[in-house]
Amino acid sequence: MTDQPSNLNFYSDLKAFKEFSEIDNPSHFHALPDDWVLLVSDVVNSTSAIENGKYKSVNMVGAASITAVINIAGDVKLPFAFGGDGGLIAVPPDLLQSASREMTRLQAASVGLFDLSLRAAAIPVAALRDAGADTLVAKYQLSAGNDLAMFAGQGVTTADQWLKSDEIGREYALIPGAEEEFPNLEGLSCRWEPLKARNGTMLTTIIASLSKQDDSTTGFTEPIVDILDGELSNFAPAHGETLRFRFPPTGLPFEIAAASRHSKWLARTIWTHFTAFMQYFCERFSIKVGDYDGAIYRDELISNTDYRKYDGALRMVLDVSREQADKIEAYLEGEFRAGRLIYGTWRADSALMTCLLFDLSESQHVHFIDGANGGYAMAAKALKRRINERQNDQRSAVR
């Protein structure tokens, strides 16, 4: 690790790397300052909600937990990660009070908006570090002006465990008040139709190392690249053939609900439908209206998706054939049986995309990808099942 940048501008001062293959380079990662805090969130009973067909709502709440905090940060750049049914965003002490307030507002609003309960916690980096769980951050450049945070160390995993722990989580839990205002969710959008798999299968994977000496999983991507016989970018879900825009977008009600803070429902509905129609017009005829240039935006969007990322575990959503999915899962199962990794996968015929639009005039926008019908949440469920299986095998071996 190199010297840390200044505290408030810790993340913005980081130098970004541009090739995902460089994610295993430790010089890219920097320790989060001790006085920063991880705001972590998770939809309660997300698996049940997903099984009841509410997977898009689950994604929206997870993305909203990031949006709400970004919108109060001003010019301060914050590292964040989308997990499908929750989110993670790191904040400096200067923003902790306002960020925590926005998170509790979202907790209160998510029940009324989406009929989903959101648990959240503010966990100090220093507390994680004292427990032996370091938190390192790197900045991966998606395109000019658009970055995605990568996390290393055990801090993120431990924070998630603490969030869900009745005993430890109570100490750091964020609890909404009875009279919470609506959070600022401007910029949260979900207008694109589900991304239909070109190759037949959207494979969502979570891969975590079992090595106590090295928590990196980046070396496991090389065999997957060999199986695919091509770079991972060739199998990204967002592609010219998969991007479909219709009017009205099926996800528009979610956006209307999420953005209702700044106007009455009817005014918001009219405005959102109008802007969606203008976007449809631009997409249909590949023209520019105002800050929106359909052709340029599509190209930028494809570059600015988080279909591959690292937060202590390697997470990917890849558009592959069924045969390729079989081979990837066979490889991962072999590595699991050899005691080198733990993994979970989920197959679907499409992926969902949730968008954060910061400034279209400056081409600043990032897009979250998750496999349909649960994606990361269901892959995490499979991963936990293998963790339990491994623990049971180890207990049996001791007897």
C-alpha positions as CSV (number, residue, x, y, z in Angstrom):
1,M,0.0,0.0,0.0
2,T,1.1,3.6,-0.7
3,D,0.6,6.6,1.5
4,Q,-3.0,7.5,2.2
5,P,-4.5,10.5,0.6
6,S,-6.2,13.3,2.6
7,N,-9.1,12.2,4.8
8,L,-12.2,13.9,3.4
9,N,-11.1,13.5,-0.2
10,F,-9.7,10.0,0.4
11,Y,-11.5,8.4,-2.4
12,S,-11.4,11.2,-4.9
13,D,-7.7,11.5,-4.5
14,L,-7.1,7.8,-5.3
15,K,-5.6,7.1,-8.7
16,A,-7.8,4.9,-10.8
17,F,-6.7,1.8,-12.6
18,K,-8.3,1.1,-16.0
19,E,-7.8,-2.7,-16.6
20,F,-9.9,-5.1,-14.6
21,S,-7.1,-7.6,-14.8
22,E,-5.1,-5.3,-12.6
23,I,-7.4,-5.9,-9.6
24,D,-4.9,-8.3,-8.1
25,N,-2.3,-5.5,-7.9
26,P,-2.0,-4.6,-4.2
27,S,-0.6,-1.2,-5.1
28,H,-4.1,-0.1,-6.2
29,F,-5.6,-0.7,-2.8
30,H,-5.5,1.7,0.1
31,A,-6.6,1.4,3.7
32,L,-9.8,3.3,4.5
33,P,-9.1,5.8,7.2
34,D,-9.9,4.7,10.7
35,D,-12.4,7.4,11.3
36,W,-14.5,6.5,8.2
37,V,-17.7,4.5,8.6
38,L,-19.3,1.8,6.5
39,L,-23.0,2.3,6.0
40,V,-24.3,-1.2,5.2
41,S,-27.9,-2.2,4.4
42,D,-29.8,-5.3,3.6
43,V,-33.5,-6.0,2.6
44,V,-35.0,-8.2,5.4
45,N,-36.3,-11.5,4.1
46,S,-35.2,-10.7,0.6
47,T,-35.2,-14.3,-0.5
48,S,-38.9,-14.6,0.4
49,A,-39.6,-11.3,-1.4
50,I,-37.8,-12.5,-4.5
51,E,-39.7,-15.8,-4.5
52,N,-42.9,-13.7,-4.5
53,G,-41.8,-11.9,-7.6
54,K,-40.6,-8.7,-6.0
55,Y,-37.0,-8.9,-7.2
56,K,-37.1,-5.6,-9.0
57,S,-38.3,-3.9,-5.8
58,V,-35.5,-5.5,-3.9
59,N,-33.0,-4.2,-6.4
60,M,-34.5,-0.7,-6.2
61,V,-34.2,-0.6,-2.4
62,G,-30.6,-1.9,-2.6
63,A,-29.7,0.8,-5.1
64,A,-31.6,3.5,-3.2
65,S,-29.4,2.9,-0.1
66,I,-26.5,4.1,-2.2
67,T,-28.4,6.9,-4.0
68,A,-29.7,8.5,-0.8
69,V,-26.2,8.9,0.7
70,I,-24.6,10.1,-2.6
71,N,-27.2,12.8,-2.9
72,I,-26.1,14.4,0.4
73,A,-22.4,14.1,-0.2
74,G,-22.1,17.1,-2.5
75,D,-18.7,17.2,-4.2
76,V,-17.2,14.5,-1.9
77,K,-16.7,11.2,-3.8
78,L,-17.6,8.1,-1.9
79,P,-16.8,4.4,-2.5
80,F,-19.8,2.2,-2.8
81,A,-20.9,-1.3,-3.9
82,F,-24.3,-2.7,-4.9
83,G,-25.1,-6.1,-3.6
84,G,-28.5,-6.8,-5.2
85,D,-30.6,-6.9,-2.0
86,G,-28.6,-4.2,-0.2
87,G,-25.7,-1.8,-0.5
88,L,-22.5,-0.6,1.0
89,I,-21.1,3.0,1.0
90,A,-18.2,4.4,3.0
91,V,-18.5,7.9,4.5
92,P,-16.0,10.2,6.3
93,P,-16.9,11.5,9.8
94,D,-18.0,14.9,8.3
95,L,-20.9,13.2,6.5
96,L,-21.8,10.5,9.0
97,Q,-24.7,12.3,10.7
98,S,-26.4,13.5,7.5
99,A,-25.7,10.1,5.7
100,S,-27.2,8.2,8.6
101,R,-30.2,10.4,8.6
102,E,-30.8,9.7,4.9
103,M,-30.5,6.0,5.5
104,T,-33.1,6.0,8.3
105,R,-35.4,8.0,6.1
106,L,-35.0,5.3,3.4
107,Q,-35.7,2.6,6.0
108,A,-39.0,4.4,6.9
109,A,-39.9,5.0,3.3
110,S,-39.1,1.5,1.8
111,V,-42.0,-0.1,3.7
112,G,-44.5,2.3,2.2
113,L,-42.9,2.5,-1.2
114,F,-42.0,-1.2,-1.8
115,D,-43.5,-3.1,1.2
116,L,-39.9,-4.1,2.1
117,S,-38.1,-3.7,5.4
118,L,-34.5,-2.5,5.2
119,R,-32.0,-3.0,8.0
120,A,-29.0,-0.7,8.1
121,A,-26.0,-0.1,10.3
122,A,-23.2,2.4,10.6
123,I,-20.0,0.4,11.4
124,P,-16.7,2.2,12.1
125,V,-13.7,1.1,10.1
126,A,-11.7,1.3,13.3
127,A,-14.0,-1.3,15.0
128,L,-13.6,-3.7,12.1
129,R,-9.8,-3.2,12.1
130,D,-9.7,-3.8,15.8
131,A,-11.5,-7.1,15.2
132,G,-8.9,-8.1,12.6
133,A,-11.0,-7.2,9.6
134,D,-9.2,-4.6,7.5
135,T,-10.9,-2.6,4.8
136,L,-9.0,-1.6,1.7
137,V,-10.3,0.3,-1.3
138,A,-9.3,0.7,-4.9
139,K,-10.8,2.8,-7.7
140,Y,-11.5,1.1,-11.0
141,Q,-12.3,3.5,-13.9
142,L,-15.3,2.4,-16.0
143,S,-14.9,5.4,-18.3
144,A,-13.8,9.0,-18.0
145,G,-15.5,10.5,-14.9
146,N,-17.1,7.2,-13.9
147,D,-15.5,5.0,-11.3
148,L,-16.4,1.8,-9.4
149,A,-15.0,1.1,-6.0
150,M,-13.3,-2.3,-5.3
151,F,-12.9,-3.5,-1.7
152,A,-10.4,-5.9,-0.3
153,G,-9.7,-7.4,3.1
154,Q,-12.3,-8.9,5.4
155,G,-14.0,-5.6,6.4
156,V,-16.9,-5.8,4.0
157,T,-17.7,-9.4,4.8
158,T,-17.5,-8.8,8.5
159,A,-19.6,-5.7,8.3
160,D,-22.3,-7.7,6.6
161,Q,-22.1,-10.3,9.3
162,W,-22.4,-7.7,12.0
163,L,-25.4,-6.1,10.3
164,K,-27.3,-9.4,10.4
165,S,-26.2,-10.4,13.9
166,D,-28.8,-9.7,16.6
167,E,-26.0,-9.4,19.2
168,I,-23.4,-7.3,17.5
169,G,-25.7,-5.6,15.0
170,R,-27.7,-3.9,17.8
171,E,-24.7,-1.8,18.7
172,Y,-24.4,-0.2,15.3
173,A,-28.0,-0.5,14.0
174,L,-29.7,2.6,12.5
175,I,-33.3,2.9,13.7
176,P,-35.7,5.2,11.9
177,G,-37.8,7.6,13.9
178,A,-41.6,7.9,13.8
179,E,-41.7,11.1,11.7
180,E,-39.0,10.5,9.0
181,E,-38.9,12.8,6.0
182,F,-38.7,11.2,2.5
183,P,-35.1,10.5,1.4
184,N,-33.6,12.3,-1.7
185,L,-33.5,9.6,-4.4
186,E,-33.1,11.8,-7.4
187,G,-31.1,10.1,-10.2
188,L,-32.4,6.6,-9.4
189,S,-33.9,5.2,-12.5
190,C,-34.9,1.8,-14.0
191,R,-36.2,2.5,-17.5
192,W,-34.5,-0.2,-19.5
193,E,-36.2,-3.5,-20.1
194,P,-34.6,-6.7,-18.7
195,L,-31.5,-7.6,-20.6
196,K,-32.3,-10.8,-22.4
197,A,-29.4,-13.3,-22.6
198,R,-27.9,-13.4,-26.1
199,N,-26.2,-16.7,-25.4
200,G,-29.0,-18.3,-23.4
201,T,-28.0,-17.9,-19.8
202,M,-27.3,-15.1,-17.4
203,L,-25.0,-16.6,-14.9
204,T,-24.6,-14.8,-11.6
205,T,-21.5,-15.9,-9.5
206,I,-20.1,-15.0,-6.2
207,I,-16.6,-16.5,-5.5
208,A,-14.7,-16.1,-2.2
209,S,-11.3,-17.5,-1.3
210,L,-10.9,-20.1,1.4
211,S,-7.2,-19.2,1.9
212,K,-6.4,-17.6,5.3
213,Q,-3.2,-16.1,3.9
214,D,-4.7,-14.6,0.8
215,D,-8.4,-13.5,0.4
216,S,-7.9,-12.6,-3.3
217,T,-10.1,-14.4,-5.8
218,T,-8.9,-12.7,-8.9
219,G,-6.7,-15.7,-9.9
220,F,-9.9,-17.7,-10.3
221,T,-11.0,-15.5,-13.3
222,E,-8.3,-16.9,-15.6
223,P,-9.8,-20.4,-15.9
224,I,-13.2,-18.8,-16.5
225,V,-11.7,-16.7,-19.3
226,D,-10.2,-19.9,-20.7
227,I,-13.6,-21.6,-20.6
228,L,-15.3,-18.7,-22.3
229,D,-12.4,-18.4,-24.9
230,G,-12.7,-14.7,-24.7
231,E,-12.4,-11.6,-22.5
232,L,-15.1,-11.2,-19.8
233,S,-16.2,-8.0,-21.5
234,N,-17.4,-10.0,-24.5
235,F,-20.0,-11.6,-22.1
236,A,-21.3,-8.5,-20.4
237,P,-25.1,-8.4,-20.1
238,A,-25.4,-4.9,-21.4
239,H,-24.9,-5.0,-25.2
240,G,-26.2,-3.4,-28.3
241,E,-28.4,-6.5,-28.9
242,T,-29.8,-6.6,-25.3
243,L,-30.6,-3.0,-24.6
244,R,-34.3,-2.5,-25.2
245,F,-36.3,0.6,-24.4
246,R,-40.1,0.7,-24.7
247,F,-42.7,3.2,-23.8
248,P,-43.9,3.3,-21.1
249,P,-41.0,1.4,-19.5
250,T,-42.2,-1.4,-17.2
251,G,-40.0,-0.1,-14.4
252,L,-41.4,3.4,-14.5
253,P,-43.7,3.0,-11.4
254,F,-40.6,2.2,-9.3
255,E,-38.9,5.4,-10.5
256,I,-42.0,7.5,-9.8
257,A,-42.3,6.2,-6.3
258,A,-38.6,6.6,-5.5
259,A,-38.5,10.2,-6.8
260,S,-41.7,11.5,-5.1
261,R,-39.9,13.5,-2.5
262,H,-39.6,16.7,-4.6
263,S,-43.1,16.8,-6.1
264,K,-46.6,15.6,-5.7
265,W,-47.4,12.2,-7.1
266,L,-49.4,13.5,-10.1
267,A,-46.8,16.1,-11.1
268,R,-44.1,13.5,-10.8
269,T,-46.0,10.9,-12.8
270,I,-46.6,13.4,-15.6
271,W,-43.0,14.6,-15.7
272,T,-41.5,11.1,-15.5
273,H,-43.7,9.8,-18.4
274,F,-42.8,12.9,-20.4
275,T,-39.1,12.4,-19.9
276,A,-39.4,8.7,-20.6
277,F,-41.2,9.4,-23.9
278,M,-38.5,11.8,-24.9
279,Q,-35.9,9.2,-24.1
280,Y,-37.9,6.6,-26.1
281,F,-38.0,9.1,-29.0
282,C,-34.2,9.6,-28.8
283,E,-33.6,5.9,-28.6
284,R,-36.0,5.1,-31.5
285,F,-34.4,7.6,-33.9
286,S,-30.9,7.9,-32.4
287,I,-31.1,11.6,-32.0
288,K,-30.2,14.1,-29.3
289,V,-32.6,16.2,-27.2
290,G,-31.2,18.4,-24.6
291,D,-28.5,16.6,-22.7
292,Y,-29.6,13.2,-23.9
293,D,-28.0,11.7,-27.0
294,G,-29.3,8.2,-27.5
295,A,-26.4,6.8,-29.5
296,I,-23.7,8.2,-27.2
297,Y,-25.6,7.3,-24.1
298,R,-26.0,3.6,-25.1
299,D,-22.2,3.4,-25.8
300,E,-21.4,5.0,-22.4
301,L,-24.0,2.8,-20.6
302,I,-22.4,-0.4,-21.9
303,S,-19.0,0.7,-20.5
304,N,-20.5,1.9,-17.2
305,T,-22.0,-1.3,-15.8
306,D,-20.8,-3.1,-12.7
307,Y,-21.3,-6.7,-14.1
308,R,-17.9,-7.6,-12.6
309,K,-16.6,-6.3,-9.3
310,Y,-14.7,-7.2,-6.1
311,D,-15.7,-6.5,-2.5
312,G,-13.7,-9.3,-0.8
313,A,-15.6,-11.7,-3.0
314,L,-15.6,-11.7,-6.8
315,R,-19.1,-11.0,-8.2
316,M,-20.0,-11.3,-11.8
317,V,-23.1,-11.5,-14.1
318,L,-22.1,-13.0,-17.4
319,D,-24.1,-13.8,-20.6
320,V,-23.0,-17.3,-21.5
321,S,-24.3,-20.4,-23.1
322,R,-25.7,-23.3,-21.0
323,E,-22.7,-25.4,-21.9
324,Q,-20.3,-22.6,-20.7
325,A,-22.3,-22.2,-17.5
326,D,-22.0,-26.0,-16.9
327,K,-18.2,-25.8,-17.4
328,I,-17.8,-22.8,-15.1
329,E,-19.9,-24.4,-12.4
330,A,-17.9,-27.7,-12.8
331,Y,-14.6,-25.8,-12.4
332,L,-15.9,-23.9,-9.3
333,E,-17.2,-27.1,-7.7
334,G,-13.8,-28.7,-8.3
335,E,-12.0,-25.8,-6.6
336,F,-14.5,-25.9,-3.8
337,R,-13.9,-29.7,-3.2
338,A,-10.2,-29.0,-3.2
339,G,-10.7,-26.4,-0.4
340,R,-9.5,-23.4,-2.4
341,L,-12.7,-21.4,-2.8
342,I,-16.4,-21.1,-1.8
343,Y,-18.9,-20.1,-4.4
344,G,-22.6,-19.6,-5.2
345,T,-24.3,-19.3,-8.6
346,W,-27.7,-18.5,-10.0
347,R,-29.0,-19.0,-13.6
348,A,-31.6,-16.8,-15.3
349,D,-32.6,-16.0,-18.8
350,S,-32.1,-12.2,-18.3
351,A,-30.5,-9.6,-16.1
352,L,-31.9,-6.4,-14.5
353,M,-30.3,-3.0,-14.7
354,T,-30.8,-0.2,-12.2
355,C,-29.3,3.2,-13.1
356,L,-27.8,6.1,-11.2
357,L,-27.8,9.2,-13.3
358,F,-25.5,11.9,-11.9
359,D,-25.1,14.4,-14.7
360,L,-25.9,13.4,-18.3
361,S,-24.3,16.7,-19.6
362,E,-21.0,15.4,-18.2
363,S,-21.7,11.8,-19.1
364,Q,-21.7,10.8,-15.4
365,H,-23.8,7.7,-14.8
366,V,-23.3,4.2,-13.4
367,H,-25.5,1.2,-13.9
368,F,-26.0,-1.8,-11.5
369,I,-26.5,-5.2,-13.0
370,D,-28.1,-8.2,-11.2
371,G,-29.3,-11.5,-12.5
372,A,-33.1,-11.8,-12.9
373,N,-35.2,-13.6,-10.3
374,G,-32.8,-12.9,-7.5
375,G,-29.4,-12.9,-9.0
376,Y,-26.9,-12.1,-6.3
377,A,-29.3,-12.8,-3.4
378,M,-29.9,-16.4,-4.7
379,A,-26.2,-16.9,-5.4
380,A,-25.4,-15.8,-1.9
381,K,-28.0,-18.3,-0.6
382,A,-26.2,-21.1,-2.5
383,L,-22.8,-19.9,-1.2
384,K,-24.1,-20.0,2.4
385,R,-25.4,-23.5,1.8
386,R,-21.8,-24.6,0.8
387,I,-20.4,-22.8,3.8
388,N,-22.7,-24.9,6.0
389,E,-21.8,-28.1,4.1
390,R,-18.1,-27.4,4.6
391,Q,-18.5,-26.7,8.3
392,N,-20.5,-29.9,8.7
393,D,-17.8,-31.9,6.9
394,Q,-15.1,-30.4,9.1
395,R,-17.1,-31.3,12.3
396,S,-17.6,-34.8,11.1
397,A,-13.9,-35.2,10.4
398,V,-13.0,-34.1,13.9
399,R,-15.3,-36.7,15.5
